[in-house]
Amino acid sequence: MTPRITFIAAACLLAGSAAFAQMPPPPPGGPVPPGPTPIAAAPEAGLATVSGRAQQWLLNPNGEADGLLLSDGTQVAFAPHLSAAAMQMLKAGDAVQVSGWRAPGVPVIRAQTIAANGRSLTDQPPVPGMAPPPPGASGALSAMTAGGRIERLLYTDRGDIRGVMLEDRTIVRFPPHIGAAYGAQLQPGAPLHARGWGTRSAQGAALEATSLGRSAGTEREVFGEPGLEPAPPAGGPRGPRGRGPVPPAPVMPPPAPNPAS
């Protein structure tokens, strides 16, 4: 039996040597890191490229463009210091391609590169020690009012509601915590009236809301009121005698009933 066992052991060693011989040695410096996930494998988040036609600049209250609405509803977000260069490069109706990072769950892409009309614009990360870019020239803020039905919600590149566009294309901005607390009332088709400070120009109108309501005269201040806080999460602060979460005060109270009805 000993010669047979010796033969089997030798055969196993030869087979193992052949198997190891077919495996390439690891590269110098350690294992190869995995490559980037293809865009097609993660269409809802991460790196993405979108193409479409520019429909409207998304302005901040200073009159700077910090976003672009495409004809398919995609919202392109970018830093306001790119406003002047972007507006010189393209206009409404132009074909545009945007590469950047897609926000999960909302139609927003944070632009790294915008290409249109044979030109491209890239948002370069700041170099350590370099001064930040100077703010762009903007018009003086004016007291403004705006009203109408909500056409669409506007989002940050993190997916938070940061404002709305009304049916006349006026942009009303407010902090994301207001959008989070009153998202149920801020829906496309719902009426909205706002007062605040902003600018009007040939590119459009935008204001930062200091008060909101369903109609003129029903607005409530959105800054500094203790009731205007995000709704508590499930299991969070409880109401009197444990009767459930304390709801936020309505930013848009319902209209008074008509005595004639």
Summary of the structure (lengths in Angstrom):
residues: 261
radius of gyration: 28.1
end to end distance: 107.3
largest distance: 111.1
contacts: 688
relative contact order: 0.11
helix: 16%
strand: 35%
